[in-house]
């Protein structure tokens, strides 16, 4: 009598402990200690036209990315990147980003239209020192880069 009853109570106790543990894990995973503040969606034109307004802000901006050995830029478009029109671009600083992510971004998103999330910095507020290499500002602390695809609507073929 003691053996089957003892086994049943042991099984119930183990089940209760597992259920309790599962509920605690689910509850703790649902609560987030630090919520990341949202990145403000901003156009490239707004950042270039009014860089002082967005200095230090978390931004989400779409542009044409070019990753090179010593400089990475986010341009208004493909033409600006091909012609190296730096005045129509922002520098991308991925040095403080996760190294694996940065390598992935450089490999798969080079010469692509992407959306970049990071902190915008305009270190040269004084226009007299303009020739320092960052004409419009820098996006630092890049947290995410996503491929931006423009899918065109396909029109039905006429027969």
Secondary structure as UniProt FT lines:
FT   HELIX           2..30
FT   STRAND          40..41
FT   HELIX           44..49
FT   HELIX           51..54
FT   TURN            55..56
FT   STRAND          58..67
FT   STRAND          72..75
FT   HELIX           78..82
FT   TURN            83..84
FT   HELIX           86..88
FT   STRAND          89..92
FT   TURN            95..96
FT   HELIX           99..108
FT   TURN            110..111
FT   STRAND          112..121
FT   HELIX           127..132
FT   STRAND          138..147
//
